[in-house]
Amino acid sequence: MSKDDQDIQKSKCDLYPKTEVDITDIKRKSVSGGIATMVSQAFTIAIQLTSTVVLARLLSPDDYGVMAMVMAVTGFAGLFRDLGLSSAAIQKKDLTDAQQSNLFWLNVAMGAALTTIVAVGSPVVAWFYGKPELTSVTLALSLSFLIGSFGTQPGARLVREMQFARQGVASITGSVVCLIVSVSLALNEYSYWSLVWGGLVGSTVTTILLFMLAPFRPGLPSRGTGMRDMLKFGANVTAFSFVNYFHRNLDNILIGKFWGPAALGVYSRAYQLLMFPISAIRGPLNAVAFPAMSRLQSQPVDFRNYYRKITQLLAISSMPLTAFLFIASDPLIELLLGKTWSQVSTTFALLAITGFIQPVAGLRGTVLLSCGHGKRYLLWGVFNAVCVSLGFLIGVRWRGTGIATSYAIVNYAILYPSLILAFKDTPLSPKDFFMPILVPAAASIVAALFVYCLGRMGKLDAMHPVIHLVILSGVFATIYLLTSLVLPGGRHALVQVYRLLFPIQRRVS
């Protein structure tokens, strides 16, 4: 054990109960769970793309407009469906069946309450938009809250036990059923009702499968099971989601308000395109990290080592990608959207600056949740929301590019203070954040600068965007790997990631 580890053991261990967890088992489940989650997400994305392509040819924009109007209402109400109780169940060190049964019935009660509230308010939704047909659509979609509430705790149990393959089966099957039902009804000219019923049937199938595949069967509600701390934890998570919801949508509101739909269309397309690859990487790793770190909360040294390895893996996966997207924004946007959308490129590149640090910085929330610091998690959410919102209010003067620039400035400005806040009373320090990302960050920046200079010197802009991207990606990958190997600790970082992934697989097999 190193001196740093000894210091952590002495100073932090008294914060946690002394329950040992097998770190080798955690690593094995993390790898298999990460692979299962990535495969599940790949299938889900493929199904979503298929749905978009097929249904776009069967339904009109008005059909999608009807759904979008109602989803704006149900999306907000959905913030309160879970009440943060799934996170509470995953994080709780010694969760009993009685406690999770109580959480189950609380989720069902909240689902029923939201269904009732949205159903009763359906005439108001129709009146607000001036479309009578929205009453019946809102009434039907209100059932999604009750349906989904039955699968919340079974899904949480699967995540807690790191059985991501089973969770993926339920999710993928529900998506496939949703697609089949929606397309079948659309072919029979059910218009927007094909989307409504497809979503409801798919949600029902997912819930049923979660119930069948999870190692959890709810019992009757009971008293004296020690629910207060979990309810407080869940309340803080819900409050964080509430605060986060508004600042996440403020950029779109401001651009739409002051600059109109055209400027908003450019910004939203840039944001969506950038988030697509980032979410594909960040989502699976974060999904695995939360239950794993929650189980290691009583072992400070193992907790710290796991955090450093997952941070390093996330940095090596995301940092070179976002650096490349920044430098290759012009040919990439031309290839994906066409030359008429060339103005998206600048906003896309500016957002990529934030995307460079955001995936690894996002683990701050995972640290707070896994250590049970729900109140500080909410405090961090408020602090982040206020800072980002102020940046948006200043940046909107310069349209979407101003918003994207202010977003980057704020994220880097608050990075170190946020690490101090997030890592207080945990086994971590800011050093544990910066050390794992040092080599990937430096190698990515060097490769991006080299490719930028190459682009300025050559005539790549005149090439077809596919050829342009192939050349840029080949040069970038070569420079990135060479720089990683030359930098102090670079070879060790790459070997560590390799050992994290492949030796565990060999032992398992």
PASEDREN-368112 format. One line per 5 residues: number of its first residue (from 0); their letters; for each residue x, y, z of C-alpha. Coordinates in nm, 2 decimals. Layout:
// residues N
NUM	A	X:Y:Z  ...
This chain:
// residues 509
0	MSKDD	0.00:0.00:0.00  0.14:0.34:-0.10  0.18:0.63:0.14  -0.12:0.81:-0.03  -0.33:0.50:0.02
5	QDIQK	-0.22:0.48:0.39  -0.32:0.84:0.44  -0.66:0.78:0.28  -0.71:0.47:0.49  -0.63:0.66:0.81
10	SKCDL	-0.82:0.98:0.74  -1.13:0.86:0.55  -1.21:0.51:0.67  -1.38:0.62:0.98  -1.65:0.79:0.76
15	YPKTE	-1.78:0.45:0.64  -1.89:0.12:0.78  -1.64:-0.16:0.78  -1.79:-0.39:0.52  -1.55:-0.55:0.27
20	VDITD	-1.64:-0.59:-0.10  -1.45:-0.80:-0.34  -1.28:-0.54:-0.57  -1.20:-0.81:-0.83  -1.57:-0.90:-0.85
25	IKRKS	-1.65:-0.53:-0.89  -1.40:-0.49:-1.18  -1.54:-0.80:-1.35  -1.89:-0.69:-1.33  -1.79:-0.34:-1.44
30	VSGGI	-1.63:-0.47:-1.76  -1.91:-0.71:-1.84  -2.17:-0.45:-1.74  -2.01:-0.18:-1.95  -2.00:-0.41:-2.26
35	ATMVS	-2.37:-0.51:-2.20  -2.47:-0.15:-2.17  -2.28:-0.04:-2.48  -2.44:-0.33:-2.68  -2.78:-0.24:-2.54
40	QAFTI	-2.73:0.13:-2.63  -2.61:0.04:-2.98  -2.93:-0.17:-3.04  -3.15:0.11:-2.90  -2.99:0.37:-3.12
45	AIQLT	-3.03:0.15:-3.42  -3.40:0.09:-3.34  -3.45:0.47:-3.29  -3.29:0.55:-3.62  -3.50:0.28:-3.79
50	STVVL	-3.81:0.42:-3.63  -3.72:0.78:-3.73  -3.66:0.68:-4.10  -3.97:0.45:-4.13  -4.23:0.66:-3.94
55	ARLLS	-4.11:0.99:-4.11  -4.24:0.84:-4.43  -4.57:0.73:-4.28  -4.66:1.02:-4.06  -4.69:1.39:-4.11
60	PDDYG	-4.51:1.67:-3.93  -4.84:1.76:-3.77  -4.86:1.41:-3.61  -4.52:1.46:-3.45  -4.62:1.81:-3.35
65	VMAMV	-4.92:1.68:-3.15  -4.69:1.44:-2.97  -4.43:1.71:-2.90  -4.69:1.94:-2.75  -4.80:1.67:-2.50
70	MAVTG	-4.45:1.55:-2.43  -4.35:1.90:-2.32  -4.60:1.86:-2.04  -4.53:1.49:-1.96  -4.16:1.55:-1.97
75	FAGLF	-4.18:1.80:-1.69  -4.41:1.59:-1.49  -4.17:1.30:-1.54  -3.91:1.47:-1.32  -4.11:1.37:-1.02
80	RDLGL	-4.20:1.01:-1.11  -3.90:0.85:-0.97  -3.85:1.08:-0.66  -3.49:0.98:-0.67  -3.58:0.65:-0.51
85	SSAAI	-3.40:0.44:-0.77  -3.08:0.62:-0.69  -3.14:0.58:-0.32  -3.19:0.20:-0.37  -2.87:0.17:-0.57
90	QKKDL	-2.66:0.38:-0.33  -2.78:0.23:0.00  -2.51:0.01:0.14  -2.72:-0.24:0.32  -3.06:-0.24:0.14
95	TDAQQ	-3.32:-0.48:0.28  -3.61:-0.63:0.09  -3.85:-0.45:0.33  -3.69:-0.12:0.25  -3.71:-0.17:-0.13
100	SNLFW	-4.07:-0.29:-0.10  -4.16:0.03:0.06  -3.97:0.22:-0.21  -4.16:0.02:-0.47  -4.50:0.12:-0.33
105	LNVAM	-4.39:0.48:-0.30  -4.30:0.48:-0.67  -4.63:0.32:-0.76  -4.82:0.58:-0.55  -4.63:0.86:-0.71
110	GAALT	-4.70:0.71:-1.06  -5.07:0.69:-0.98  -5.07:1.05:-0.85  -4.90:1.19:-1.16  -5.13:0.99:-1.39
115	TIVAV	-5.43:1.14:-1.21  -5.29:1.50:-1.22  -5.20:1.49:-1.58  -5.53:1.32:-1.68  -5.73:1.58:-1.49
120	GSPVV	-5.52:1.86:-1.65  -5.56:1.72:-2.00  -5.84:1.98:-2.10  -5.60:2.26:-1.98  -5.33:2.13:-2.22
125	AWFYG	-5.58:2.13:-2.51  -5.70:2.48:-2.42  -5.34:2.62:-2.39  -5.25:2.49:-2.74  -5.59:2.55:-2.89
130	KPELT	-5.62:2.19:-3.01  -5.91:1.99:-2.87  -5.76:1.66:-2.99  -5.48:1.70:-2.72  -5.73:1.62:-2.45
135	SVTLA	-5.75:1.25:-2.54  -5.38:1.22:-2.63  -5.28:1.37:-2.29  -5.53:1.14:-2.11  -5.38:0.84:-2.28
140	LSLSF	-5.02:0.93:-2.23  -5.08:1.00:-1.86  -5.10:0.62:-1.81  -4.72:0.60:-1.89  -4.65:0.73:-1.53
145	LIGSF	-4.84:0.45:-1.36  -4.71:0.18:-1.60  -4.35:0.29:-1.56  -4.37:0.32:-1.18  -4.40:-0.06:-1.15
150	GTQPG	-4.07:-0.11:-1.31  -3.87:0.15:-1.13  -3.75:-0.06:-0.83  -3.70:-0.38:-1.03  -3.48:-0.18:-1.27
155	ARLVR	-3.29:-0.03:-0.98  -3.23:-0.38:-0.83  -3.08:-0.49:-1.17  -2.85:-0.19:-1.17  -2.76:-0.24:-0.80
160	EMQFA	-2.67:-0.60:-0.87  -2.49:-0.48:-1.19  -2.70:-0.72:-1.40  -2.69:-0.48:-1.70  -2.75:-0.76:-1.96
165	RQGVA	-3.10:-0.83:-1.82  -3.18:-0.46:-1.81  -3.07:-0.43:-2.17  -3.30:-0.72:-2.27  -3.60:-0.54:-2.12
170	SITGS	-3.51:-0.21:-2.28  -3.44:-0.34:-2.62  -3.75:-0.56:-2.63  -3.97:-0.27:-2.53  -3.81:-0.05:-2.80
175	VVCLI	-3.87:-0.32:-3.07  -4.23:-0.37:-2.96  -4.28:0.00:-2.97  -4.15:0.02:-3.32  -4.36:-0.27:-3.44
180	VSVSL	-4.68:-0.13:-3.29  -4.62:0.22:-3.41  -4.54:0.12:-3.77  -4.83:-0.12:-3.78  -5.08:0.14:-3.67
185	ALNEY	-4.92:0.41:-3.90  -4.97:0.18:-4.19  -5.34:0.16:-4.10  -5.36:0.54:-4.09  -5.39:0.59:-3.72
190	SYWSL	-5.18:0.91:-3.75  -5.05:1.04:-3.41  -5.22:0.76:-3.22  -4.97:0.52:-3.37  -4.70:0.70:-3.17
195	VWGGL	-4.92:0.72:-2.85  -5.01:0.35:-2.85  -4.66:0.24:-2.96  -4.51:0.42:-2.67  -4.76:0.28:-2.41
200	VGSTV	-4.73:-0.08:-2.53  -4.35:-0.06:-2.54  -4.34:0.08:-2.19  -4.57:-0.19:-2.07  -4.35:-0.47:-2.22
205	TTILL	-4.03:-0.31:-2.07  -4.20:-0.29:-1.72  -4.32:-0.65:-1.74  -3.97:-0.78:-1.84  -3.80:-0.58:-1.57
210	FMLAP	-4.04:-0.73:-1.32  -3.97:-1.08:-1.45  -3.59:-1.05:-1.48  -3.51:-0.87:-1.15  -3.43:-1.07:-0.84
215	FRPGL	-3.69:-0.87:-0.65  -4.05:-0.93:-0.55  -4.22:-0.65:-0.35  -4.39:-0.74:-0.02  -4.65:-0.54:0.16
220	PSRGT	-4.55:-0.19:0.30  -4.42:-0.20:0.65  -4.31:0.04:0.92  -3.99:0.08:1.11  -3.76:-0.01:0.82
225	GMRDM	-3.54:0.30:0.83  -3.67:0.49:0.53  -3.60:0.85:0.64  -3.25:0.88:0.51  -3.34:0.73:0.18
230	LKFGA	-3.63:0.96:0.14  -3.41:1.26:0.21  -3.15:1.13:-0.03  -3.42:1.08:-0.30  -3.57:1.43:-0.23
235	NVTAF	-3.23:1.59:-0.29  -3.19:1.39:-0.62  -3.53:1.50:-0.74  -3.46:1.86:-0.64  -3.13:1.84:-0.84
240	SFVNY	-3.32:1.71:-1.15  -3.57:2.00:-1.11  -3.30:2.26:-1.10  -3.10:2.09:-1.38  -3.41:2.07:-1.60
245	FHRNL	-3.44:2.45:-1.62  -3.08:2.54:-1.69  -3.05:2.26:-1.94  -3.33:2.42:-2.14  -3.25:2.78:-2.08
250	DNILI	-3.01:2.80:-2.37  -3.28:2.69:-2.62  -3.54:2.93:-2.46  -3.31:3.23:-2.48  -3.20:3.17:-2.84
255	GKFWG	-3.56:3.10:-2.95  -3.68:3.41:-2.77  -3.42:3.66:-2.89  -3.30:3.52:-3.22  -3.59:3.31:-3.36
260	PAALG	-3.64:2.96:-3.49  -3.36:2.97:-3.75  -3.09:3.05:-3.49  -3.23:2.79:-3.25  -3.24:2.53:-3.53
265	VYSRA	-2.86:2.58:-3.59  -2.78:2.56:-3.22  -3.00:2.26:-3.15  -2.86:2.07:-3.44  -2.50:2.14:-3.33
270	YQLLM	-2.58:2.04:-2.97  -2.76:1.72:-3.07  -2.49:1.61:-3.31  -2.22:1.66:-3.05  -2.41:1.49:-2.77
275	FPISA	-2.47:1.18:-2.98  -2.12:1.03:-2.95  -2.05:1.18:-2.61  -2.37:1.01:-2.46  -2.28:0.68:-2.63
280	IRGPL	-1.95:0.68:-2.44  -2.05:0.85:-2.11  -2.38:0.68:-2.06  -2.26:0.32:-2.03  -1.95:0.41:-1.82
285	NAVAF	-2.15:0.63:-1.58  -2.42:0.36:-1.55  -2.16:0.11:-1.44  -1.96:0.35:-1.22  -2.25:0.45:-0.99
290	PAMSR	-2.34:0.10:-0.85  -1.98:-0.01:-0.84  -1.86:0.30:-0.64  -2.17:0.27:-0.42  -2.06:-0.08:-0.32
295	LQSQP	-1.70:0.04:-0.26  -1.80:0.33:-0.04  -1.68:0.15:0.28  -1.33:0.08:0.12  -1.16:0.42:0.06
300	VDFRN	-0.85:0.29:-0.11  -1.04:0.07:-0.35  -1.29:0.35:-0.41  -1.01:0.59:-0.50  -0.84:0.34:-0.73
305	YYRKI	-1.16:0.25:-0.90  -1.25:0.62:-0.96  -0.90:0.68:-1.11  -0.93:0.39:-1.34  -1.29:0.47:-1.46
310	TQLLA	-1.18:0.84:-1.50  -0.88:0.74:-1.71  -1.09:0.50:-1.92  -1.35:0.78:-1.98  -1.08:1.03:-2.06
315	ISSMP	-0.91:0.80:-2.31  -1.24:0.73:-2.47  -1.39:1.08:-2.49  -1.10:1.34:-2.50  -0.94:1.24:-2.83
320	LTAFL	-1.29:1.20:-2.98  -1.41:1.55:-2.89  -1.07:1.70:-2.98  -1.10:1.54:-3.32  -1.47:1.66:-3.36
325	FIASD	-1.35:2.02:-3.28  -1.08:2.01:-3.55  -1.29:1.83:-3.81  -1.62:2.02:-3.76  -1.63:2.16:-4.11
330	PLIEL	-1.61:1.84:-4.32  -1.82:1.65:-4.06  -2.11:1.90:-4.08  -2.09:1.91:-4.45  -2.11:1.53:-4.47
335	LLGKT	-2.39:1.49:-4.22  -2.61:1.79:-4.29  -2.49:1.93:-4.63  -2.34:2.26:-4.72  -2.66:2.46:-4.65
340	WSQVS	-2.60:2.39:-4.28  -2.23:2.51:-4.28  -2.31:2.77:-4.01  -2.36:2.48:-3.76  -1.99:2.40:-3.78
345	TTFAL	-1.87:2.70:-3.57  -2.13:2.63:-3.29  -2.05:2.26:-3.30  -1.67:2.33:-3.26  -1.73:2.56:-2.97
350	LAITG	-1.96:2.31:-2.79  -1.68:2.05:-2.84  -1.46:2.26:-2.62  -1.70:2.20:-2.34  -1.74:1.84:-2.44
355	FIQPV	-1.37:1.78:-2.40  -1.39:1.80:-2.02  -1.76:1.74:-1.95  -1.77:1.35:-1.96  -1.49:1.31:-1.70
360	AGLRG	-1.61:1.61:-1.50  -1.95:1.46:-1.49  -1.82:1.19:-1.25  -1.84:1.45:-0.98  -2.21:1.37:-0.94
365	TVLLS	-2.14:1.00:-0.93  -1.90:1.05:-0.65  -2.15:1.25:-0.44  -2.43:1.01:-0.50  -2.23:0.69:-0.44
370	CGHGK	-2.10:0.84:-0.11  -2.45:0.93:0.00  -2.40:1.31:-0.01  -2.75:1.39:-0.15  -2.77:1.74:0.01
375	RYLLW	-2.43:1.84:-0.14  -2.54:1.69:-0.47  -2.83:1.94:-0.47  -2.60:2.22:-0.36  -2.37:2.14:-0.65
380	GVFNA	-2.67:2.14:-0.89  -2.78:2.49:-0.78  -2.43:2.63:-0.80  -2.38:2.49:-1.15  -2.72:2.60:-1.27
385	VCVSL	-2.67:2.96:-1.14  -2.32:2.99:-1.30  -2.43:2.84:-1.64  -2.75:3.04:-1.65  -2.56:3.37:-1.59
390	GFLIG	-2.32:3.26:-1.87  -2.61:3.20:-2.10  -2.77:3.54:-2.02  -2.44:3.71:-2.11  -2.37:3.50:-2.41
395	VRWRG	-2.71:3.51:-2.58  -2.61:3.86:-2.71  -2.40:3.68:-2.97  -2.65:3.42:-3.07  -2.58:3.05:-3.05
400	TGIAT	-2.20:3.10:-3.08  -2.22:3.33:-2.77  -2.41:3.07:-2.58  -2.17:2.79:-2.67  -1.87:3.01:-2.58
405	SYAIV	-2.01:3.11:-2.25  -2.09:2.75:-2.17  -1.73:2.65:-2.23  -1.59:2.94:-2.02  -1.82:2.87:-1.73
410	NYAIL	-1.75:2.50:-1.72  -1.37:2.55:-1.71  -1.40:2.83:-1.46  -1.60:2.63:-1.21  -1.41:2.30:-1.26
415	YPSLI	-1.16:2.33:-0.97  -1.41:2.48:-0.71  -1.66:2.21:-0.80  -1.40:1.94:-0.74  -1.33:2.08:-0.40
420	LAFKD	-1.70:2.07:-0.32  -1.76:1.72:-0.46  -1.46:1.55:-0.31  -1.50:1.69:0.04  -1.54:1.40:0.30
425	TPLSP	-1.47:1.14:0.03  -1.15:0.94:-0.04  -1.07:1.17:-0.33  -0.89:1.50:-0.39  -0.86:1.71:-0.71
430	KDFFM	-0.53:1.54:-0.78  -0.73:1.21:-0.83  -0.92:1.39:-1.11  -0.63:1.56:-1.29  -0.37:1.28:-1.28
435	PILVP	-0.58:1.02:-1.48  -0.67:1.27:-1.75  -0.33:1.43:-1.79  -0.19:1.21:-2.07  -0.52:1.18:-2.27
440	AAASI	-0.57:1.55:-2.25  -0.22:1.65:-2.35  -0.20:1.39:-2.63  -0.54:1.50:-2.77  -0.44:1.87:-2.77
445	VAALF	-0.11:1.80:-2.94  -0.28:1.59:-3.21  -0.55:1.85:-3.26  -0.29:2.13:-3.30  -0.09:1.91:-3.55
450	VYCLG	-0.40:1.84:-3.76  -0.50:2.20:-3.75  -0.16:2.31:-3.88  -0.18:2.04:-4.15  -0.52:2.17:-4.26
455	RMGKL	-0.40:2.52:-4.29  -0.10:2.42:-4.50  -0.27:2.17:-4.73  -0.57:2.18:-4.97  -0.79:1.94:-4.78
460	DAMHP	-1.09:2.17:-4.79  -1.12:2.11:-5.16  -1.15:1.73:-5.11  -1.47:1.53:-5.07  -1.57:1.54:-4.70
465	VIHLV	-1.53:1.16:-4.66  -1.18:1.17:-4.79  -1.11:1.48:-4.59  -1.23:1.30:-4.27  -1.04:0.98:-4.34
470	ILSGV	-0.71:1.18:-4.38  -0.77:1.39:-4.07  -0.87:1.09:-3.86  -0.57:0.88:-3.97  -0.32:1.16:-3.89
475	FATIY	-0.49:1.25:-3.56  -0.49:0.89:-3.44  -0.12:0.85:-3.53  -0.01:1.17:-3.36  -0.23:1.09:-3.05
480	LLTSL	-0.08:0.74:-3.00  0.28:0.86:-3.06  0.23:1.15:-2.82  0.08:0.92:-2.56  0.37:0.68:-2.58
485	VLPGG	0.63:0.97:-2.56  0.47:1.15:-2.26  0.58:1.04:-1.91  0.33:0.78:-1.79  0.16:0.76:-2.12
490	RHALV	0.26:0.40:-2.20  0.16:0.30:-1.85  -0.18:0.47:-1.89  -0.25:0.27:-2.21  -0.14:-0.05:-2.05
495	QVYRL	-0.36:0.01:-1.75  -0.67:0.06:-1.97  -0.58:-0.26:-2.16  -0.54:-0.45:-1.84  -0.87:-0.31:-1.71
500	LFPIQ	-1.05:-0.45:-2.01  -0.89:-0.77:-2.14  -0.73:-0.97:-1.86  -1.06:-0.96:-1.66  -1.24:-1.10:-1.97
505	RRVS	-0.98:-1.38:-2.00  -1.02:-1.47:-1.63  -1.39:-1.48:-1.66  -1.39:-1.69:-1.97
